[in-house]
Each structure stands twice: as structure tokens, then as C-alpha cells.
Amino acid sequence: MGTLLPKMPPQTLYVTVRRDELQRLREERDLLRQQVNALSLQLQQAQASDKPTLS
């Protein structure tokens, strides 16, 4: 059995981000969201075309 360590309180990490970096990150986030939406739509279409139709 291992030794028990006392639980440490969570630490807060402060980060400074420049406005231009923040803007670039937001643009990248928006682009990634668009890509996820497009891929989700393609997946739905592929799954719909693979389902056999009931007659």
C-alpha cells in the first residue's frame, strides 16, 4: 500500500492574454466550431444513407 499525502487545496493559475492573441483564439474557436458542425452534418447524412428503408 502506498503512502497517503495530505490533500492540497486547489491552486489558482492566472494567465495574461494579449487582445490580439485573444482575438486569434476566438477566430480559431469559431472556425473549429464551423468544422465540427460541417462534420456532424456529413456524419448524419452518411448514417441516414446507410439505413435500410422499410417497405
mmCIF entry with sequence, helices, sheets and N, C-alpha, C, O atoms, coordinates in Angstrom:
data_MODEL
# 
_entry.id   MODEL 
# 
_entity.id                         1 
_entity.type                       polymer 
_entity.pdbx_number_of_molecules   1 
# 
_entity_poly.entity_id                      1 
_entity_poly.type                           'polypeptide(L)' 
_entity_poly.nstd_linkage                   no 
_entity_poly.nstd_monomer                   no 
_entity_poly.pdbx_seq_one_letter_code       MGTLLPKMPPQTLYVTVRRDELQRLREERDLLRQQVNALSLQLQQAQASDKPTLS 
_entity_poly.pdbx_seq_one_letter_code_can   MGTLLPKMPPQTLYVTVRRDELQRLREERDLLRQQVNALSLQLQQAQASDKPTLS 
_entity_poly.pdbx_strand_id                 A 
# 
loop_
_entity_poly_seq.entity_id 
_entity_poly_seq.num 
_entity_poly_seq.mon_id 
_entity_poly_seq.hetero 
1 1  MET n 
1 2  GLY n 
1 3  THR n 
1 4  LEU n 
1 5  LEU n 
1 6  PRO n 
1 7  LYS n 
1 8  MET n 
1 9  PRO n 
1 10 PRO n 
1 11 GLN n 
1 12 THR n 
1 13 LEU n 
1 14 TYR n 
1 15 VAL n 
1 16 THR n 
1 17 VAL n 
1 18 ARG n 
1 19 ARG n 
1 20 ASP n 
1 21 GLU n 
1 22 LEU n 
1 23 GLN n 
1 24 ARG n 
1 25 LEU n 
1 26 ARG n 
1 27 GLU n 
1 28 GLU n 
1 29 ARG n 
1 30 ASP n 
1 31 LEU n 
1 32 LEU n 
1 33 ARG n 
1 34 GLN n 
1 35 GLN n 
1 36 VAL n 
1 37 ASN n 
1 38 ALA n 
1 39 LEU n 
1 40 SER n 
1 41 LEU n 
1 42 GLN n 
1 43 LEU n 
1 44 GLN n 
1 45 GLN n 
1 46 ALA n 
1 47 GLN n 
1 48 ALA n 
1 49 SER n 
1 50 ASP n 
1 51 LYS n 
1 52 PRO n 
1 53 THR n 
1 54 LEU n 
1 55 SER n 
# 
_struct_asym.id          A 
_struct_asym.entity_id   1 
# 
_struct_conf.conf_type_id            HELX_P 
_struct_conf.id                      HELX_P1 
_struct_conf.pdbx_PDB_helix_id       AA1 
_struct_conf.beg_label_comp_id       ARG 
_struct_conf.beg_label_asym_id       A 
_struct_conf.beg_label_seq_id        19 
_struct_conf.pdbx_beg_PDB_ins_code   ? 
_struct_conf.end_label_comp_id       ASP 
_struct_conf.end_label_asym_id       A 
_struct_conf.end_label_seq_id        50 
_struct_conf.pdbx_end_PDB_ins_code   ? 
_struct_conf.beg_auth_comp_id        ARG 
_struct_conf.beg_auth_asym_id        A 
_struct_conf.beg_auth_seq_id         19 
_struct_conf.end_auth_comp_id        ASP 
_struct_conf.end_auth_asym_id        A 
_struct_conf.end_auth_seq_id         50 
_struct_conf.pdbx_PDB_helix_class    1 
_struct_conf.details                 ? 
_struct_conf.pdbx_PDB_helix_length   32 
# 
_struct_conf_type.id          HELX_P 
_struct_conf_type.criteria    ? 
_struct_conf_type.reference   ? 
# 
loop_
_atom_site.group_PDB 
_atom_site.id 
_atom_site.type_symbol 
_atom_site.label_atom_id 
_atom_site.label_alt_id 
_atom_site.label_comp_id 
_atom_site.label_asym_id 
_atom_site.label_entity_id 
_atom_site.label_seq_id 
_atom_site.pdbx_PDB_ins_code 
_atom_site.Cartn_x 
_atom_site.Cartn_y 
_atom_site.Cartn_z 
_atom_site.occupancy 
_atom_site.B_iso_or_equiv 
_atom_site.pdbx_formal_charge 
_atom_site.auth_seq_id 
_atom_site.auth_comp_id 
_atom_site.auth_asym_id 
_atom_site.auth_atom_id 
_atom_site.pdbx_PDB_model_num 
ATOM 1   N N  . MET A 1 1  ? 0.846   -1.165 0.000   1.00 0.00 ? 1  MET A N  1 
ATOM 2   C CA . MET A 1 1  ? 0.000   0.000  0.000   1.00 0.00 ? 1  MET A CA 1 
ATOM 3   C C  . MET A 1 1  ? 0.896   1.233  0.000   1.00 0.00 ? 1  MET A C  1 
ATOM 4   O O  . MET A 1 1  ? 1.935   1.246  0.660   1.00 0.00 ? 1  MET A O  1 
ATOM 5   N N  . GLY A 1 2  ? 0.498   2.274  -0.739  1.00 0.00 ? 2  GLY A N  1 
ATOM 6   C CA . GLY A 1 2  ? 1.295   3.491  -0.849  1.00 0.00 ? 2  GLY A CA 1 
ATOM 7   C C  . GLY A 1 2  ? 1.071   4.411  0.337   1.00 0.00 ? 2  GLY A C  1 
ATOM 8   O O  . GLY A 1 2  ? 0.172   4.209  1.153   1.00 0.00 ? 2  GLY A O  1 
ATOM 9   N N  . THR A 1 3  ? 1.909   5.418  0.404   1.00 0.00 ? 3  THR A N  1 
ATOM 10  C CA . THR A 1 3  ? 1.760   6.392  1.481   1.00 0.00 ? 3  THR A CA 1 
ATOM 11  C C  . THR A 1 3  ? 0.680   7.400  1.105   1.00 0.00 ? 3  THR A C  1 
ATOM 12  O O  . THR A 1 3  ? 0.512   7.727  -0.070  1.00 0.00 ? 3  THR A O  1 
ATOM 13  N N  . LEU A 1 4  ? -0.038  7.882  2.083   1.00 0.00 ? 4  LEU A N  1 
ATOM 14  C CA . LEU A 1 4  ? -1.092  8.862  1.846   1.00 0.00 ? 4  LEU A CA 1 
ATOM 15  C C  . LEU A 1 4  ? -0.521  10.261 1.982   1.00 0.00 ? 4  LEU A C  1 
ATOM 16  O O  . LEU A 1 4  ? 0.187   10.556 2.945   1.00 0.00 ? 4  LEU A O  1 
ATOM 17  N N  . LEU A 1 5  ? -0.823  11.119 1.027   1.00 0.00 ? 5  LEU A N  1 
ATOM 18  C CA . LEU A 1 5  ? -0.382  12.505 1.069   1.00 0.00 ? 5  LEU A CA 1 
ATOM 19  C C  . LEU A 1 5  ? -1.571  13.379 1.435   1.00 0.00 ? 5  LEU A C  1 
ATOM 20  O O  . LEU A 1 5  ? -2.690  13.115 0.997   1.00 0.00 ? 5  LEU A O  1 
ATOM 21  N N  . PRO A 1 6  ? -1.345  14.403 2.224   1.00 0.00 ? 6  PRO A N  1 
ATOM 22  C CA . PRO A 1 6  ? -2.468  15.289 2.551   1.00 0.00 ? 6  PRO A CA 1 
ATOM 23  C C  . PRO A 1 6  ? -2.974  15.989 1.302   1.00 0.00 ? 6  PRO A C  1 
ATOM 24  O O  . PRO A 1 6  ? -2.197  16.358 0.421   1.00 0.00 ? 6  PRO A O  1 
ATOM 25  N N  . LYS A 1 7  ? -4.281  16.165 1.238   1.00 0.00 ? 7  LYS A N  1 
ATOM 26  C CA . LYS A 1 7  ? -4.889  16.809 0.076   1.00 0.00 ? 7  LYS A CA 1 
ATOM 27  C C  . LYS A 1 7  ? -4.509  18.285 0.078   1.00 0.00 ? 7  LYS A C  1 
ATOM 28  O O  . LYS A 1 7  ? -4.713  18.990 1.067   1.00 0.00 ? 7  LYS A O  1 
ATOM 29  N N  . MET A 1 8  ? -3.964  18.733 -1.024  1.00 0.00 ? 8  MET A N  1 
ATOM 30  C CA . MET A 1 8  ? -3.571  20.136 -1.149  1.00 0.00 ? 8  MET A CA 1 
ATOM 31  C C  . MET A 1 8  ? -4.748  20.936 -1.686  1.00 0.00 ? 8  MET A C  1 
ATOM 32  O O  . MET A 1 8  ? -5.491  20.447 -2.537  1.00 0.00 ? 8  MET A O  1 
ATOM 33  N N  . PRO A 1 9  ? -4.925  22.156 -1.201  1.00 0.00 ? 9  PRO A N  1 
ATOM 34  C CA . PRO A 1 9  ? -6.010  22.985 -1.739  1.00 0.00 ? 9  PRO A CA 1 
ATOM 35  C C  . PRO A 1 9  ? -5.720  23.330 -3.201  1.00 0.00 ? 9  PRO A C  1 
ATOM 36  O O  . PRO A 1 9  ? -4.558  23.448 -3.590  1.00 0.00 ? 9  PRO A O  1 
ATOM 37  N N  . PRO A 1 10 ? -6.769  23.492 -4.015  1.00 0.00 ? 10 PRO A N  1 
ATOM 38  C CA . PRO A 1 10 ? -6.538  23.826 -5.420  1.00 0.00 ? 10 PRO A CA 1 
ATOM 39  C C  . PRO A 1 10 ? -5.835  25.174 -5.540  1.00 0.00 ? 10 PRO A C  1 
ATOM 40  O O  . PRO A 1 10 ? -6.065  26.095 -4.756  1.00 0.00 ? 10 PRO A O  1 
ATOM 41  N N  . GLN A 1 11 ? -4.985  25.255 -6.532  1.00 0.00 ? 11 GLN A N  1 
ATOM 42  C CA . GLN A 1 11 ? -4.261  26.499 -6.780  1.00 0.00 ? 11 GLN A CA 1 
ATOM 43  C C  . GLN A 1 11 ? -4.899  27.220 -7.955  1.00 0.00 ? 11 GLN A C  1 
ATOM 44  O O  . GLN A 1 11 ? -5.396  26.589 -8.887  1.00 0.00 ? 11 GLN A O  1 
ATOM 45  N N  . THR A 1 12 ? -4.882  28.535 -7.904  1.00 0.00 ? 12 THR A N  1 
ATOM 46  C CA . THR A 1 12 ? -5.412  29.355 -8.983  1.00 0.00 ? 12 THR A CA 1 
ATOM 47  C C  . THR A 1 12 ? -4.264  29.782 -9.877  1.00 0.00 ? 12 THR A C  1 
ATOM 48  O O  . THR A 1 12 ? -3.235  30.263 -9.404  1.00 0.00 ? 12 THR A O  1 
ATOM 49  N N  . LEU A 1 13 ? -4.453  29.600 -11.163 1.00 0.00 ? 13 LEU A N  1 
ATOM 50  C CA . LEU A 1 13 ? -3.445  29.989 -12.136 1.00 0.00 ? 13 LEU A CA 1 
ATOM 51  C C  . LEU A 1 13 ? -3.945  31.216 -12.884 1.00 0.00 ? 13 LEU A C  1 
ATOM 52  O O  . LEU A 1 13 ? -5.010  31.185 -13.499 1.00 0.00 ? 13 LEU A O  1 
ATOM 53  N N  . TYR A 1 14 ? -3.193  32.267 -12.830 1.00 0.00 ? 14 TYR A N  1 
ATOM 54  C CA . TYR A 1 14 ? -3.547  33.496 -13.537 1.00 0.00 ? 14 TYR A CA 1 
ATOM 55  C C  . TYR A 1 14 ? -2.731  33.582 -14.812 1.00 0.00 ? 14 TYR A C  1 
ATOM 56  O O  . TYR A 1 14 ? -1.516  33.384 -14.803 1.00 0.00 ? 14 TYR A O  1 
ATOM 57  N N  . VAL A 1 15 ? -3.414  33.880 -15.912 1.00 0.00 ? 15 VAL A N  1 
ATOM 58  C CA . VAL A 1 15 ? -2.761  33.935 -17.215 1.00 0.00 ? 15 VAL A CA 1 
ATOM 59  C C  . VAL A 1 15 ? -3.083  35.272 -17.857 1.00 0.00 ? 15 VAL A C  1 
ATOM 60  O O  . VAL A 1 15 ? -4.222  35.738 -17.803 1.00 0.00 ? 15 VAL A O  1 
ATOM 61  N N  . THR A 1 16 ? -2.091  35.881 -18.459 1.00 0.00 ? 16 THR A N  1 
ATOM 62  C CA . THR A 1 16 ? -2.300  37.126 -19.173 1.00 0.00 ? 16 THR A CA 1 
ATOM 63  C C  . THR A 1 16 ? -2.337  36.822 -20.667 1.00 0.00 ? 16 THR A C  1 
ATOM 64  O O  . THR A 1 16 ? -1.447  36.159 -21.199 1.00 0.00 ? 16 THR A O  1 
ATOM 65  N N  . VAL A 1 17 ? -3.370  37.311 -21.332 1.00 0.00 ? 17 VAL A N  1 
ATOM 66  C CA . VAL A 1 17 ? -3.509  37.110 -22.769 1.00 0.00 ? 17 VAL A CA 1 
ATOM 67  C C  . VAL A 1 17 ? -3.675  38.480 -23.418 1.00 0.00 ? 17 VAL A C  1 
ATOM 68  O O  . VAL A 1 17 ? -4.508  39.287 -23.005 1.00 0.00 ? 17 VAL A O  1 
ATOM 69  N N  . ARG A 1 18 ? -2.871  38.719 -24.430 1.00 0.00 ? 18 ARG A N  1 
ATOM 70  C CA . ARG A 1 18 ? -2.998  39.987 -25.146 1.00 0.00 ? 18 ARG A CA 1 
ATOM 71  C C  . ARG A 1 18 ? -4.269  39.982 -25.981 1.00 0.00 ? 18 ARG A C  1 
ATOM 72  O O  . ARG A 1 18 ? -4.794  38.925 -26.332 1.00 0.00 ? 18 ARG A O  1 
ATOM 73  N N  . ARG A 1 19 ? -4.754  41.172 -26.293 1.00 0.00 ? 19 ARG A N  1 
ATOM 74  C CA . ARG A 1 19 ? -6.002  41.279 -27.068 1.00 0.00 ? 19 ARG A CA 1 
ATOM 75  C C  . ARG A 1 19 ? -5.884  40.614 -28.428 1.00 0.00 ? 19 ARG A C  1 
ATOM 76  O O  . ARG A 1 19 ? -6.821  39.953 -28.877 1.00 0.00 ? 19 ARG A O  1 
ATOM 77  N N  . ASP A 1 20 ? -4.744  40.782 -29.091 1.00 0.00 ? 20 ASP A N  1 
ATOM 78  C CA . ASP A 1 20 ? -4.596  40.162 -30.404 1.00 0.00 ? 20 ASP A CA 1 
ATOM 79  C C  . ASP A 1 20 ? -4.572  38.640 -30.288 1.00 0.00 ? 20 ASP A C  1 
ATOM 80  O O  . ASP A 1 20 ? -5.089  37.943 -31.161 1.00 0.00 ? 20 ASP A O  1 
ATOM 81  N N  . GLU A 1 21 ? -3.977  38.124 -29.219 1.00 0.00 ? 21 GLU A N  1 
ATOM 82  C CA . GLU A 1 21 ? -3.983  36.679 -29.008 1.00 0.00 ? 21 GLU A CA 1 
ATOM 83  C C  . GLU A 1 21 ? -5.404  36.187 -28.720 1.00 0.00 ? 21 GLU A C  1 
ATOM 84  O O  . GLU A 1 21 ? -5.828  35.148 -29.226 1.00 0.00 ? 21 GLU A O  1 
ATOM 85  N N  . LEU A 1 22 ? -6.119  36.942 -27.911 1.00 0.00 ? 22 LEU A N  1 
ATOM 86  C CA . LEU A 1 22 ? -7.489  36.567 -27.591 1.00 0.00 ? 22 LEU A CA 1 
ATOM 87  C C  . LEU A 1 22 ? -8.363  36.567 -28.839 1.00 0.00 ? 22 LEU A C  1 
ATOM 88  O O  . LEU A 1 22 ? -9.180  35.666 -29.028 1.00 0.00 ? 22 LEU A O  1 
ATOM 89  N N  . GLN A 1 23 ? -8.196  37.560 -29.681 1.00 0.00 ? 23 GLN A N  1 
ATOM 90  C CA . GLN A 1 23 ? -8.961  37.631 -30.927 1.00 0.00 ? 23 GLN A CA 1 
ATOM 91  C C  . GLN A 1 23 ? -8.631  36.448 -31.827 1.00 0.00 ? 23 GLN A C  1 
ATOM 92  O O  . GLN A 1 23 ? -9.528  35.855 -32.426 1.00 0.00 ? 23 GLN A O  1 
ATOM 93  N N  . ARG A 1 24 ? -7.346  36.100 -31.926 1.00 0.00 ? 24 ARG A N  1 
ATOM 94  C CA . ARG A 1 24 ? -6.933  34.961 -32.750 1.00 0.00 ? 24 ARG A CA 1 
ATOM 95  C C  . ARG A 1 24 ? -7.518  33.664 -32.202 1.00 0.00 ? 24 ARG A C  1 
ATOM 96  O O  . ARG A 1 24 ? -7.970  32.815 -32.969 1.00 0.00 ? 24 ARG A O  1 
ATOM 97  N N  . LEU A 1 25 ? -7.513  33.506 -30.881 1.00 0.00 ? 25 LEU A N  1 
ATOM 98  C CA . LEU A 1 25 ? -8.090  32.310 -30.275 1.00 0.00 ? 25 LEU A CA 1 
ATOM 99  C C  . LEU A 1 25 ? -9.596  32.226 -30.522 1.00 0.00 ? 25 LEU A C  1 
ATOM 100 O O  . LEU A 1 25 ? -10.128 31.144 -30.771 1.00 0.00 ? 25 LEU A O  1 
ATOM 101 N N  . ARG A 1 26 ? -10.271 33.355 -30.454 1.00 0.00 ? 26 ARG A N  1 
ATOM 102 C CA . ARG A 1 26 ? -11.715 33.362 -30.726 1.00 0.00 ? 26 ARG A CA 1 
ATOM 103 C C  . ARG A 1 26 ? -12.003 32.995 -32.172 1.00 0.00 ? 26 ARG A C  1 
ATOM 104 O O  . ARG A 1 26 ? -12.943 32.250 -32.453 1.00 0.00 ? 26 ARG A O  1 
ATOM 105 N N  . GLU A 1 27 ? -11.197 33.515 -33.089 1.00 0.00 ? 27 GLU A N  1 
ATOM 106 C CA . GLU A 1 27 ? -11.383 33.182 -34.504 1.00 0.00 ? 27 GLU A CA 1 
ATOM 107 C C  . GLU A 1 27 ? -11.124 31.703 -34.744 1.00 0.00 ? 27 GLU A C  1 
ATOM 108 O O  . GLU A 1 27 ? -11.852 31.053 -35.494 1.00 0.00 ? 27 GLU A O  1 
ATOM 109 N N  . GLU A 1 28 ? -10.086 31.171 -34.108 1.00 0.00 ? 28 GLU A N  1 
ATOM 110 C CA . GLU A 1 28 ? -9.779  29.749 -34.248 1.00 0.00 ? 28 GLU A CA 1 
ATOM 111 C C  . GLU A 1 28 ? -10.909 28.904 -33.669 1.00 0.00 ? 28 GLU A C  1 
ATOM 112 O O  . GLU A 1 28 ? -11.284 27.887 -34.252 1.00 0.00 ? 28 GLU A O  1 
ATOM 113 N N  . ARG A 1 29 ? -11.456 29.320 -32.523 1.00 0.00 ? 29 ARG A N  1 
ATOM 114 C CA . ARG A 1 29 ? -12.582 28.611 -31.910 1.00 0.00 ? 29 ARG A CA 1 
ATOM 115 C C  . ARG A 1 29 ? -13.783 28.598 -32.852 1.00 0.00 ? 29 ARG A C  1 
ATOM 116 O O  . ARG A 1 29 ? -14.423 27.562 -33.033 1.00 0.00 ? 29 ARG A O  1 
ATOM 117 N N  . ASP A 1 30 ? -14.087 29.752 -33.452 1.00 0.00 ? 30 ASP A N  1 
ATOM 118 C CA . ASP A 1 30 ? -15.228 29.833 -34.356 1.00 0.00 ? 30 ASP A CA 1 
ATOM 119 C C  . ASP A 1 30 ? -15.030 28.939 -35.574 1.00 0.00 ? 30 ASP A C  1 
ATOM 120 O O  . ASP A 1 30 ? -15.966 28.277 -36.020 1.00 0.00 ? 30 ASP A O  1 
ATOM 121 N N  . LEU A 1 31 ? -13.808 28.919 -36.113 1.00 0.00 ? 31 LEU A N  1 
ATOM 122 C CA . LEU A 1 31 ? -13.507 28.061 -37.259 1.00 0.00 ? 31 LEU A CA 1 
ATOM 123 C C  . LEU A 1 31 ? -13.661 26.590 -36.886 1.00 0.00 ? 31 LEU A C  1 
ATOM 124 O O  . LEU A 1 31 ? -14.216 25.806 -37.656 1.00 0.00 ? 31 LEU A O  1 
ATOM 125 N N  . LEU A 1 32 ? -13.173 26.219 -35.712 1.00 0.00 ? 32 LEU A N  1 
ATOM 126 C CA . LEU A 1 32 ? -13.298 24.827 -35.276 1.00 0.00 ? 32 LEU A CA 1 
ATOM 127 C C  . LEU A 1 32 ? -14.759 24.444 -35.065 1.00 0.00 ? 32 LEU A C  1 
ATOM 128 O O  . LEU A 1 32 ? -15.156 23.321 -35.376 1.00 0.00 ? 32 LEU A O  1 
ATOM 129 N N  . ARG A 1 33 ? -15.558 25.364 -34.542 1.00 0.00 ? 33 ARG A N  1 
ATOM 130 C CA . ARG A 1 33 ? -16.989 25.092 -34.381 1.00 0.00 ? 33 ARG A CA 1 
ATOM 131 C C  . ARG A 1 33 ? -17.655 24.868 -35.726 1.00 0.00 ? 33 ARG A C  1 
ATOM 132 O O  . ARG A 1 33 ? -18.492 23.976 -35.864 1.00 0.00 ? 33 ARG A O  1 
ATOM 133 N N  . GLN A 1 34 ? -17.288 25.677 -36.727 1.00 0.00 ? 34 GLN A N  1 
ATOM 134 C CA . GLN A 1 34 ? -17.847 25.503 -38.064 1.00 0.00 ? 34 GLN A CA 1 
ATOM 135 C C  . GLN A 1 34 ? -17.460 24.139 -38.630 1.00 0.00 ? 34 GLN A C  1 
ATOM 136 O O  . GLN A 1 34 ? -18.282 23.466 -39.252 1.00 0.00 ? 34 GLN A O  1 
ATOM 137 N N  . GLN A 1 35 ? -16.216 23.736 -38.415 1.00 0.00 ? 35 GLN A N  1 
ATOM 138 C CA . GLN A 1 35 ? -15.761 22.441 -38.914 1.00 0.00 ? 35 GLN A CA 1 
ATOM 139 C C  . GLN A 1 35 ? -16.502 21.298 -38.222 1.00 0.00 ? 35 GLN A C  1 
ATOM 140 O O  . GLN A 1 35 ? -16.879 20.320 -38.868 1.00 0.00 ? 35 GLN A O  1 
ATOM 141 N N  . VAL A 1 36 ? -16.708 21.419 -36.916 1.00 0.00 ? 36 VAL A N  1 
ATOM 142 C CA . VAL A 1 36 ? -17.448 20.390 -36.182 1.00 0.00 ? 36 VAL A CA 1 
ATOM 143 C C  . VAL A 1 36 ? -18.875 20.297 -36.704 1.00 0.00 ? 36 VAL A C  1 
ATOM 144 O O  . VAL A 1 36 ? -19.394 19.200 -36.906 1.00 0.00 ? 36 VAL A O  1 
ATOM 145 N N  . ASN A 1 37 ? -19.507 21.440 -36.923 1.00 0.00 ? 37 ASN A N  1 
ATOM 146 C CA . ASN A 1 37 ? -20.874 21.435 -37.448 1.00 0.00 ? 37 ASN A CA 1 
ATOM 147 C C  . ASN A 1 37 ? -20.933 20.783 -38.820 1.00 0.00 ? 37 ASN A C  1 
ATOM 148 O O  . ASN A 1 37 ? -21.838 19.993 -39.091 1.00 0.00 ? 37 ASN A O  1 
ATOM 149 N N  . ALA A 1 38 ? -19.978 21.106 -39.693 1.00 0.00 ? 38 ALA A N  1 
ATOM 150 C CA . ALA A 1 38 ? -19.955 20.524 -41.034 1.00 0.00 ? 38 ALA A CA 1 
ATOM 151 C C  . ALA A 1 38 ? -19.737 19.013 -40.964 1.00 0.00 ? 38 ALA A C  1 
ATOM 152 O O  . ALA A 1 38 ? -20.397 18.257 -41.678 1.00 0.00 ? 38 ALA A O  1 
ATOM 153 N N  . LEU A 1 39 ? -18.821 18.574 -40.112 1.00 0.00 ? 39 LEU A N  1 
ATOM 154 C CA . LEU A 1 39 ? -18.560 17.139 -39.993 1.00 0.00 ? 39 LEU A CA 1 
ATOM 155 C C  . LEU A 1 39 ? -19.742 16.404 -39.369 1.00 0.00 ? 39 LEU A C  1 
ATOM 156 O O  . LEU A 1 39 ? -20.034 15.268 -39.744 1.00 0.00 ? 39 LEU A O  1 
ATOM 157 N N  . SER A 1 40 ? -20.415 17.039 -38.428 1.00 0.00 ? 40 SER A N  1 
ATOM 158 C CA . SER A 1 40 ? -21.599 16.427 -37.820 1.00 0.00 ? 40 SER A CA 1 
ATOM 159 C C  . SER A 1 40 ? -22.694 16.246 -38.865 1.00 0.00 ? 40 SER A C  1 
ATOM 160 O O  . SER A 1 40 ? -23.372 15.219 -38.897 1.00 0.00 ? 40 SER A O  1 
ATOM 161 N N  . LEU A 1 41 ? -22.858 17.253 -39.716 1.00 0.00 ? 41 LEU A N  1 
ATOM 162 C CA . LEU A 1 41 ? -23.855 17.157 -40.777 1.00 0.00 ? 41 LEU A CA 1 
ATOM 163 C C  . LEU A 1 41 ? -23.495 16.041 -41.760 1.00 0.00 ? 41 LEU A C  1 
ATOM 164 O O  . LEU A 1 41 ? -24.368 15.280 -42.178 1.00 0.00 ? 41 LEU A O  1 
ATOM 165 N N  . GLN A 1 42 ? -22.229 15.940 -42.128 1.00 0.00 ? 42 GLN A N  1 
ATOM 166 C CA . GLN A 1 42 ? -21.791 14.866 -43.033 1.00 0.00 ? 42 GLN A CA 1 
ATOM 167 C C  . GLN A 1 42 ? -22.032 13.503 -42.403 1.00 0.00 ? 42 GLN A C  1 
ATOM 168 O O  . GLN A 1 42 ? -22.457 12.568 -43.082 1.00 0.00 ? 42 GLN A O  1 
ATOM 169 N N  . LEU A 1 43 ? -21.762 13.390 -41.104 1.00 0.00 ? 43 LEU A N  1 
ATOM 170 C CA . LEU A 1 43 ? -21.974 12.125 -40.412 1.00 0.00 ? 43 LEU A CA 1 
ATOM 171 C C  . LEU A 1 43 ? -23.455 11.751 -40.389 1.00 0.00 ? 43 LEU A C  1 
ATOM 172 O O  . LEU A 1 43 ? -23.813 10.594 -40.613 1.00 0.00 ? 43 LEU A O  1 
ATOM 173 N N  . GLN A 1 44 ? -24.308 12.731 -40.120 1.00 0.00 ? 44 GLN A N  1 
ATOM 174 C CA . GLN A 1 44 ? -25.745 12.472 -40.116 1.00 0.00 ? 44 GLN A CA 1 
ATOM 175 C C  . GLN A 1 44 ? -26.217 12.023 -41.493 1.00 0.00 ? 44 GLN A C  1 
ATOM 176 O O  . GLN A 1 44 ? -27.020 11.097 -41.611 1.00 0.00 ? 44 GLN A O  1 
ATOM 177 N N  . GLN A 1 45 ? -25.714 12.683 -42.532 1.00 0.00 ? 45 GLN A N  1 
ATOM 178 C CA . GLN A 1 45 ? -26.099 12.320 -43.893 1.00 0.00 ? 45 GLN A CA 1 
ATOM 179 C C  . GLN A 1 45 ? -25.608 10.921 -44.240 1.00 0.00 ? 45 GLN A C  1 
ATOM 180 O O  . GLN A 1 45 ? -26.329 10.156 -44.880 1.00 0.00 ? 45 GLN A O  1 
ATOM 181 N N  . ALA A 1 46 ? -24.398 10.579 -43.828 1.00 0.00 ? 46 ALA A N  1 
ATOM 182 C CA . ALA A 1 46 ? -23.855 9.251  -44.113 1.00 0.00 ? 46 ALA A CA 1 
ATOM 183 C C  . ALA A 1 46 ? -24.644 8.178  -43.371 1.00 0.00 ? 46 ALA A C  1 
ATOM 184 O O  . ALA A 1 46 ? -24.925 7.112  -43.919 1.00 0.00 ? 46 ALA A O  1 
ATOM 185 N N  . GLN A 1 47 ? -24.998 8.469  -42.118 1.00 0.00 ? 47 GLN A N  1 
ATOM 186 C CA . GLN A 1 47 ? -25.777 7.494  -41.351 1.00 0.00 ? 47 GLN A CA 1 
ATOM 187 C C  . GLN A 1 47 ? -27.179 7.334  -41.932 1.00 0.00 ? 47 GLN A C  1 
ATOM 188 O O  . GLN A 1 47 ? -27.725 6.231  -41.937 1.00 0.00 ? 47 GLN A O  1 
ATOM 189 N N  . ALA A 1 48 ? -27.759 8.417  -42.417 1.00 0.00 ? 48 ALA A N  1 
ATOM 190 C CA . ALA A 1 48 ? -29.094 8.346  -42.999 1.00 0.00 ? 48 ALA A CA 1 
ATOM 191 C C  . ALA A 1 48 ? -29.072 7.544  -44.312 1.00 0.00 ? 48 ALA A C  1 
ATOM 192 O O  . ALA A 1 48 ? -30.015 6.811  -44.609 1.00 0.00 ? 48 ALA A O  1 
ATOM 193 N N  . SER A 1 49 ? -28.009 7.685  -45.078 1.00 0.00 ? 49 SER A N  1 
ATOM 194 C CA . SER A 1 49 ? -27.952 6.961  -46.353 1.00 0.00 ? 49 SER A CA 1 
ATOM 195 C C  . SER A 1 49 ? -27.615 5.501  -46.155 1.00 0.00 ? 49 SER A C  1 
ATOM 196 O O  . SER A 1 49 ? -27.876 4.690  -47.044 1.00 0.00 ? 49 SER A O  1 
ATOM 197 N N  . ASP A 1 50 ? -27.042 5.136  -45.014 1.00 0.00 ? 50 ASP A N  1 
ATOM 198 C CA . ASP A 1 50 ? -26.696 3.745  -44.744 1.00 0.00 ? 50 ASP A CA 1 
ATOM 199 C C  . ASP A 1 50 ? -27.873 2.960  -44.168 1.00 0.00 ? 50 ASP A C  1 
ATOM 200 O O  . ASP A 1 50 ? -27.857 1.729  -44.187 1.00 0.00 ? 50 ASP A O  1 
ATOM 201 N N  . LYS A 1 51 ? -28.890 3.650  -43.657 1.00 0.00 ? 51 LYS A N  1 
ATOM 202 C CA . LYS A 1 51 ? -30.029 2.952  -43.064 1.00 0.00 ? 51 LYS A CA 1 
ATOM 203 C C  . LYS A 1 51 ? -30.891 2.334  -44.152 1.00 0.00 ? 51 LYS A C  1 
ATOM 204 O O  . LYS A 1 51 ? -31.235 2.996  -45.131 1.00 0.00 ? 51 LYS A O  1 
ATOM 205 N N  . PRO A 1 52 ? -31.236 1.073  -43.980 1.00 0.00 ? 52 PRO A N  1 
ATOM 206 C CA . PRO A 1 52 ? -32.134 0.464  -44.962 1.00 0.00 ? 52 PRO A CA 1 
ATOM 207 C C  . PRO A 1 52 ? -33.558 1.010  -44.790 1.00 0.00 ? 52 PRO A C  1 
ATOM 208 O O  . PRO A 1 52 ? -34.017 1.258  -43.675 1.00 0.00 ? 52 PRO A O  1 
ATOM 209 N N  . THR A 1 53 ? -34.220 1.184  -45.897 1.00 0.00 ? 53 THR A N  1 
ATOM 210 C CA . THR A 1 53 ? -35.592 1.694  -45.839 1.00 0.00 ? 53 THR A CA 1 
ATOM 211 C C  . THR A 1 53 ? -36.545 0.534  -45.630 1.00 0.00 ? 53 THR A C  1 
ATOM 212 O O  . THR A 1 53 ? -36.351 -0.541 -46.198 1.00 0.00 ? 53 THR A O  1 
ATOM 213 N N  . LEU A 1 54 ? -37.563 0.739  -44.829 1.00 0.00 ? 54 LEU A N  1 
ATOM 214 C CA . LEU A 1 54 ? -38.559 -0.285 -44.580 1.00 0.00 ? 54 LEU A CA 1 
ATOM 215 C C  . LEU A 1 54 ? -39.649 -0.191 -45.636 1.00 0.00 ? 54 LEU A C  1 
ATOM 216 O O  . LEU A 1 54 ? -40.174 0.893  -45.892 1.00 0.00 ? 54 LEU A O  1 
ATOM 217 N N  . SER A 1 55 ? -39.990 -1.305 -46.244 1.00 0.00 ? 55 SER A N  1 
ATOM 218 C CA . SER A 1 55 ? -41.025 -1.307 -47.285 1.00 0.00 ? 55 SER A CA 1 
ATOM 219 C C  . SER A 1 55 ? -42.258 -1.980 -46.799 1.00 0.00 ? 55 SER A C  1 
ATOM 220 O O  . SER A 1 55 ? -43.239 -2.079 -47.536 1.00 0.00 ? 55 SER A O  1 
# 
